[in-house]
């Protein structure tokens, strides 16, 4: 997790920004949240693990989730994260969500708490063209429950739990 310096960001014509990281430093989403990116329509952040230096928190995402500097954002990817219900709650309450067409939460650790939060806030996600949930840890029962309330959910392939019988299996 080597910190990257993005600020000040002056990219009035930038339309797509994708940051791949195995350990994203909290400065990146904070600086993007403070930036003015008037033409940005597609933003993806891959957070990674604290084992690799990710020190992002929900607080790091406040600016992005407020949507103030992202008036044209239509696709938001908050991928490869270790958050579950906390992430869904923050997005469901965000100002940016109603503007989005695609929300990509793939490659994460979403499981029981995540599926419960998605179902709880299903009405907030109904307007999306796609809610991408591939490559998480949902089991068949959770996938069926999500699909029942959200026809726009793209569930794809899911990862297997390393220790399915453990009280809190490693994901």
FIKE-261774 format. One line per 3 residues: number of its first residue (from 1); their letters; for each residue x, z, y of N, C-alpha, C. Coordinates in nm, 3 decimals. Layout:
N
NUM> a> X,Z,Y,X,Z,Y,X,Z,Y  ... $
REM end
This chain:
171
1> xxx> 0.080,0.000,-0.119,0.000,0.000,0.000,0.084,0.000,0.124  0.142,-0.112,0.158,0.215,-0.124,0.283,0.117,-0.156,0.394  0.115,-0.075,0.499,0.022,-0.103,0.609,0.049,-0.240,0.670 $
4> xxx> -0.060,-0.311,0.700,-0.047,-0.438,0.769,-0.105,-0.421,0.908  -0.044,-0.483,1.003,-0.089,-0.473,1.141,-0.163,-0.600,1.176  -0.290,-0.588,1.205,-0.372,-0.702,1.241,-0.403,-0.705,1.391 $
7> xxx> -0.412,-0.590,1.454,-0.455,-0.582,1.593,-0.340,-0.616,1.686  -0.366,-0.668,1.801,-0.500,-0.714,1.844,-0.533,-0.847,1.777  -0.659,-0.864,1.744,-0.703,-0.987,1.680,-0.769,-1.075,1.785 $
10> xxx> -0.713,-1.192,1.802,-0.769,-1.290,1.894,-0.782,-1.421,1.816  -0.895,-1.438,1.754,-0.917,-1.557,1.671,-1.059,-1.608,1.697  -1.082,-1.667,1.814,-1.217,-1.706,1.851,-1.277,-1.818,1.767 $
13> xxx> -1.194,-1.889,1.687,-1.245,-1.999,1.607,-1.238,-1.972,1.456  -1.187,-1.856,1.419,-1.173,-1.823,1.276,-1.311,-1.811,1.212  -1.329,-1.882,1.099,-1.458,-1.880,1.030,-1.455,-1.803,0.899 $
16> xxx> -1.339,-1.800,0.832,-1.327,-1.733,0.702,-1.201,-1.648,0.701  -1.213,-1.525,0.654,-1.098,-1.436,0.639,-1.111,-1.363,0.507  -1.010,-1.378,0.422,-1.008,-1.311,0.292,-0.876,-1.237,0.281 $
19> xxx> -0.884,-1.106,0.257,-0.763,-1.025,0.239,-0.762,-0.973,0.096  -0.664,-1.020,0.018,-0.645,-0.976,-0.119,-0.544,-0.863,-0.117  -0.579,-0.750,-0.180,-0.486,-0.639,-0.185,-0.518,-0.554,-0.307 $
22> xxx> -0.414,-0.496,-0.364,-0.433,-0.399,-0.470,-0.439,-0.258,-0.415  -0.401,-0.244,-0.286,-0.400,-0.114,-0.220,-0.409,-0.132,-0.070  -0.528,-0.163,-0.021,-0.548,-0.194,0.121,-0.533,-0.070,0.208 $
25> xxx> -0.455,-0.083,0.313,-0.439,0.026,0.409,-0.561,0.032,0.500  -0.600,0.153,0.539,-0.719,0.173,0.621,-0.712,0.103,0.757  -0.593,0.069,0.803,-0.580,0.001,0.932,-0.650,-0.134,0.931 $
28> xxx> -0.646,-0.206,0.818,-0.704,-0.341,0.814,-0.854,-0.341,0.843  -0.938,-0.267,0.769,-1.080,-0.271,0.802,-1.112,-0.210,0.939  -1.036,-0.110,0.981,-1.059,-0.052,1.114,-1.031,-0.155,1.222 $
31> xxx> -0.920,-0.227,1.210,-0.885,-0.327,1.311,-0.981,-0.446,1.307  -1.026,-0.484,1.190,-1.126,-0.591,1.181,-1.258,-0.546,1.242  -1.292,-0.421,1.223,-1.416,-0.368,1.280,-1.412,-0.358,1.431 $
34> xxx> -1.294,-0.352,1.489,-1.279,-0.346,1.635,-1.257,-0.485,1.695  -1.236,-0.584,1.612,-1.206,-0.719,1.660,-1.332,-0.791,1.706  -1.308,-0.892,1.787,-1.415,-0.983,1.825,-1.386,-1.114,1.753 $
37> xxx> -1.468,-1.143,1.655,-1.453,-1.263,1.573,-1.584,-1.341,1.580  -1.608,-1.406,1.693,-1.740,-1.465,1.720,-1.783,-1.575,1.625  -1.691,-1.642,1.558,-1.727,-1.752,1.469,-1.711,-1.717,1.321 $
40> xxx> -1.669,-1.595,1.292,-1.646,-1.556,1.152,-1.779,-1.552,1.077  -1.786,-1.631,0.970,-1.907,-1.633,0.887,-1.883,-1.574,0.749  -1.755,-1.562,0.710,-1.721,-1.518,0.574,-1.604,-1.421,0.580 $
43> xxx> -1.626,-1.296,0.536,-1.522,-1.194,0.534,-1.521,-1.129,0.396  -1.403,-1.126,0.335,-1.386,-1.057,0.207,-1.266,-0.964,0.217  -1.284,-0.842,0.172,-1.176,-0.745,0.162,-1.170,-0.697,0.019 $
46> xxx> -1.051,-0.698,-0.038,-1.029,-0.641,-0.170,-0.949,-0.513,-0.150  -1.008,-0.400,-0.185,-0.951,-0.270,-0.152,-0.845,-0.223,-0.251  -0.874,-0.231,-0.378,-0.779,-0.184,-0.476,-0.789,-0.034,-0.498 $
49> xxx> -0.682,0.021,-0.548,-0.680,0.160,-0.594,-0.590,0.248,-0.508  -0.625,0.375,-0.504,-0.535,0.469,-0.434,-0.402,0.480,-0.507  -0.400,0.445,-0.636,-0.273,0.442,-0.710,-0.177,0.339,-0.653 $
52> xxx> -0.232,0.240,-0.584,-0.150,0.133,-0.525,-0.149,0.141,-0.373  -0.197,0.251,-0.319,-0.187,0.273,-0.175,-0.314,0.255,-0.095  -0.426,0.225,-0.158,-0.550,0.213,-0.081,-0.587,0.350,-0.026 $
55> xxx> -0.598,0.358,0.104,-0.639,0.483,0.167,-0.762,0.462,0.254  -0.836,0.354,0.227,-0.958,0.326,0.300,-1.068,0.425,0.260  -1.155,0.451,0.355,-1.271,0.538,0.332,-1.393,0.468,0.392 $
58> xxx> -1.508,0.527,0.376,-1.628,0.473,0.439,-1.610,0.471,0.591  -1.537,0.568,0.643,-1.510,0.573,0.786,-1.431,0.449,0.831  -1.344,0.399,0.745,-1.265,0.279,0.776,-1.355,0.157,0.794 $
61> xxx> -1.473,0.160,0.734,-1.563,0.044,0.737,-1.667,0.049,0.848  -1.669,0.157,0.926,-1.775,0.175,1.027,-1.788,0.056,1.122  -1.677,0.008,1.172,-1.681,-0.104,1.266,-1.736,-0.230,1.204 $
64> xxx> -1.693,-0.262,1.082,-1.742,-0.381,1.013,-1.892,-0.365,0.986  -1.933,-0.250,0.935,-2.073,-0.228,0.901,-2.164,-0.225,1.025  -2.105,-0.195,1.142,-2.185,-0.200,1.265,-2.213,-0.343,1.305 $
67> xxx> -2.123,-0.435,1.267,-2.143,-0.577,1.295,-2.124,-0.620,1.438  -2.079,-0.532,1.525,-2.073,-0.563,1.669,-1.986,-0.683,1.702  -1.871,-0.697,1.643,-1.783,-0.809,1.673,-1.797,-0.925,1.577 $
70> xxx> -1.903,-0.922,1.495,-1.921,-1.022,1.389,-2.061,-1.085,1.397  -2.095,-1.149,1.508,-2.233,-1.196,1.527,-2.278,-1.304,1.431  -2.188,-1.381,1.372,-2.226,-1.491,1.283,-2.197,-1.464,1.136 $
73> xxx> -2.155,-1.342,1.103,-2.118,-1.312,0.965,-2.239,-1.329,0.872  -2.221,-1.408,0.768,-2.326,-1.432,0.669,-2.286,-1.387,0.530  -2.154,-1.386,0.502,-2.104,-1.346,0.370,-2.006,-1.232,0.389 $
76> xxx> -2.034,-1.120,0.323,-1.944,-1.004,0.329,-1.909,-0.964,0.186  -1.780,-0.963,0.158,-1.732,-0.918,0.029,-1.654,-0.788,0.045  -1.703,-0.683,-0.015,-1.633,-0.554,-0.019,-1.602,-0.532,-0.167 $
79> xxx> -1.489,-0.588,-0.209,-1.460,-0.605,-0.350,-1.347,-0.515,-0.398  -1.342,-0.501,-0.530,-1.235,-0.427,-0.595,-1.221,-0.287,-0.537  -1.335,-0.221,-0.519,-1.333,-0.087,-0.461,-1.355,0.020,-0.567 $
82> xxx> -1.315,0.140,-0.533,-1.337,0.255,-0.622,-1.454,0.341,-0.575  -1.536,0.288,-0.484,-1.654,0.361,-0.437,-1.773,0.319,-0.519  -1.871,0.407,-0.526,-1.991,0.372,-0.601,-2.114,0.394,-0.514 $
85> xxx> -2.187,0.503,-0.533,-2.309,0.528,-0.455,-2.281,0.537,-0.306  -2.169,0.593,-0.271,-2.131,0.608,-0.131,-2.125,0.472,-0.060  -2.072,0.371,-0.127,-2.062,0.237,-0.070,-2.201,0.177,-0.052 $
88> xxx> -2.285,0.188,-0.154,-2.420,0.131,-0.147,-2.500,0.197,-0.035  -2.491,0.330,-0.025,-2.561,0.403,0.082,-2.517,0.356,0.219  -2.387,0.342,0.240,-2.334,0.300,0.370,-2.381,0.159,0.405 $
91> xxx> -2.379,0.069,0.309,-2.423,-0.068,0.335,-2.572,-0.072,0.363  -2.651,0.001,0.283,-2.796,0.000,0.299,-2.838,0.049,0.438  -2.761,0.138,0.496,-2.793,0.194,0.629,-2.724,0.119,0.742 $
94> xxx> -2.650,0.014,0.710,-2.569,-0.054,0.811,-2.650,-0.151,0.896  -2.597,-0.178,1.015,-2.658,-0.276,1.106,-2.625,-0.419,1.063  -2.517,-0.439,0.989,-2.476,-0.574,0.949,-2.562,-0.630,0.836 $
97> xxx> -2.614,-0.545,0.749,-2.685,-0.593,0.630,-2.798,-0.691,0.661  -2.886,-0.666,0.757,-2.995,-0.761,0.781,-2.949,-0.901,0.821  -2.827,-0.914,0.874,-2.774,-1.044,0.916,-2.714,-1.123,0.800 $
100> xxx> -2.682,-1.054,0.692,-2.610,-1.117,0.581,-2.700,-1.201,0.493  -2.640,-1.305,0.433,-2.705,-1.385,0.331,-2.647,-1.355,0.193  -2.517,-1.320,0.191,-2.448,-1.291,0.065,-2.370,-1.161,0.081 $
103> xxx> -2.388,-1.072,-0.016,-2.311,-0.948,-0.023,-2.243,-0.946,-0.160  -2.110,-0.939,-0.158,-2.032,-0.943,-0.281,-1.966,-0.808,-0.304  -2.012,-0.738,-0.407,-1.958,-0.607,-0.445,-1.894,-0.615,-0.583 $
106> xxx> -1.835,-0.729,-0.614,-1.778,-0.751,-0.746,-1.643,-0.681,-0.762  -1.600,-0.675,-0.888,-1.467,-0.625,-0.924,-1.447,-0.476,-0.897  -1.554,-0.400,-0.890,-1.543,-0.259,-0.858,-1.567,-0.167,-0.976 $
109> xxx> -1.612,-0.046,-0.944,-1.639,0.054,-1.047,-1.787,0.094,-1.049  -1.875,0.008,-0.997,-2.016,0.041,-0.995,-2.067,0.065,-1.137  -2.143,0.174,-1.151,-2.192,0.215,-1.282,-2.324,0.286,-1.263 $
112> xxx> -2.340,0.407,-1.312,-2.466,0.481,-1.305,-2.508,0.511,-1.162  -2.420,0.575,-1.086,-2.453,0.612,-0.949,-2.477,0.486,-0.864  -2.398,0.383,-0.888,-2.414,0.257,-0.816,-2.545,0.189,-0.845 $
115> xxx> -2.582,0.183,-0.974,-2.710,0.119,-1.009,-2.827,0.198,-0.953  -2.820,0.331,-0.956,-2.928,0.413,-0.900,-2.941,0.389,-0.750  -2.829,0.378,-0.679,-2.833,0.356,-0.534,-2.885,0.216,-0.501 $
118> xxx> -2.847,0.117,-0.579,-2.897,-0.020,-0.557,-3.048,-0.025,-0.577  -3.096,0.038,-0.682,-3.239,0.040,-0.710,-3.314,0.118,-0.601  -3.259,0.230,-0.559,-3.319,0.311,-0.454,-3.337,0.231,-0.324 $
121> xxx> -3.239,0.149,-0.292,-3.239,0.073,-0.166,-3.271,-0.076,-0.187  -3.335,-0.109,-0.297,-3.360,-0.250,-0.331,-3.425,-0.327,-0.217  -3.520,-0.268,-0.148,-3.588,-0.339,-0.040,-3.493,-0.381,0.072 $
124> xxx> -3.385,-0.309,0.090,-3.285,-0.344,0.193,-3.204,-0.467,0.153  -3.196,-0.495,0.022,-3.115,-0.605,-0.028,-3.198,-0.728,-0.066  -3.331,-0.718,-0.058,-3.419,-0.826,-0.101,-3.399,-0.956,-0.024 $
127> xxx> -3.364,-0.948,0.102,-3.352,-1.067,0.186,-3.228,-1.151,0.154  -3.131,-1.093,0.085,-3.007,-1.164,0.056,-3.033,-1.284,-0.035  -2.958,-1.392,-0.012,-2.963,-1.505,-0.105,-2.893,-1.467,-0.234 $
130> xxx> -2.785,-1.387,-0.221,-2.711,-1.341,-0.339,-2.658,-1.200,-0.316  -2.677,-1.116,-0.414,-2.611,-0.986,-0.423,-2.522,-0.995,-0.546  -2.392,-1.011,-0.523,-2.298,-1.037,-0.633,-2.244,-0.905,-0.685 $
133> xxx> -2.272,-0.878,-0.812,-2.235,-0.751,-0.876,-2.151,-0.774,-1.002  -2.093,-0.891,-1.017,-2.010,-0.924,-1.134,-1.893,-0.827,-1.146  -1.846,-0.812,-1.269,-1.719,-0.744,-1.296,-1.718,-0.598,-1.250 $
136> xxx> -1.829,-0.528,-1.277,-1.836,-0.384,-1.257,-1.854,-0.321,-1.396  -1.925,-0.210,-1.406,-1.939,-0.140,-1.533,-2.085,-0.116,-1.573  -2.176,-0.196,-1.524,-2.316,-0.177,-1.557,-2.341,-0.206,-1.705 $
139> xxx> -2.422,-0.120,-1.768,-2.461,-0.146,-1.907,-2.590,-0.229,-1.907  -2.636,-0.267,-2.023,-2.753,-0.354,-2.034,-2.878,-0.293,-1.970  -2.895,-0.163,-1.988,-3.011,-0.095,-1.931,-3.007,-0.099,-1.779 $
142> xxx> -2.890,-0.074,-1.721,-2.875,-0.079,-1.575,-2.894,-0.221,-1.523  -2.838,-0.318,-1.595,-2.852,-0.459,-1.554,-3.000,-0.500,-1.553  -3.074,-0.459,-1.656,-3.217,-0.491,-1.663,-3.293,-0.426,-1.548 $
145> xxx> -3.260,-0.301,-1.517,-3.328,-0.229,-1.410,-3.299,-0.294,-1.274  -3.176,-0.334,-1.251,-3.140,-0.400,-1.125,-3.211,-0.535,-1.116  -3.206,-0.614,-1.223,-3.268,-0.746,-1.223,-3.418,-0.738,-1.202 $
148> xxx> -3.480,-0.630,-1.249,-3.624,-0.612,-1.235,-3.664,-0.598,-1.088  -3.581,-0.529,-1.008,-3.615,-0.506,-0.868,-3.548,-0.604,-0.771  -3.444,-0.674,-0.816,-3.373,-0.767,-0.729,-3.346,-0.899,-0.802 $
151> xxx> -3.429,-0.996,-0.776,-3.414,-1.128,-0.840,-3.290,-1.201,-0.788  -3.237,-1.160,-0.673,-3.120,-1.224,-0.614,-2.988,-1.168,-0.666  -2.995,-1.071,-0.754,-2.873,-1.007,-0.806,-2.802,-1.101,-0.903 $
154> xxx> -2.676,-1.126,-0.874,-2.590,-1.204,-0.965,-2.508,-1.103,-1.042  -2.538,-1.088,-1.170,-2.481,-0.980,-1.249,-2.361,-1.023,-1.332  -2.354,-1.147,-1.371,-2.239,-1.202,-1.442,-2.185,-1.113,-1.553 $
157> xxx> -2.058,-1.125,-1.578,-1.989,-1.044,-1.679,-1.959,-0.905,-1.624  -1.966,-0.807,-1.711,-1.934,-0.669,-1.674,-1.816,-0.620,-1.757  -1.743,-0.524,-1.703,-1.630,-0.465,-1.775,-1.682,-0.360,-1.872 $
160> xxx> -1.604,-0.334,-1.975,-1.638,-0.230,-2.073,-1.573,-0.098,-2.032  -1.644,0.011,-2.056,-1.588,0.143,-2.031,-1.474,0.168,-2.130  -1.367,0.231,-2.082,-1.253,0.260,-2.170,-1.287,0.366,-2.274 $
163> xxx> -1.367,0.464,-2.234,-1.405,0.574,-2.323,-1.556,0.594,-2.312  -1.635,0.508,-2.374,-1.780,0.511,-2.353,-1.848,0.642,-2.391  -1.790,0.719,-2.483,-1.854,0.844,-2.526,-1.814,0.965,-2.445 $
166> xxx> -1.718,0.951,-2.356,-1.673,1.063,-2.274,-1.783,1.097,-2.171  -1.785,1.223,-2.128,-1.883,1.265,-2.030,-1.870,1.184,-1.901  -1.749,1.162,-1.857,-1.720,1.077,-1.741,-1.609,0.982,-1.782 $
169> xxx> -1.647,0.869,-1.845,-1.545,0.777,-1.896,-1.458,0.720,-1.786  -1.335,0.687,-1.824,-1.242,0.626,-1.730,-1.286,0.483,-1.704  -1.290,0.449,-1.576,-1.325,0.312,-1.538,-1.209,0.255,-1.463 $
REM end
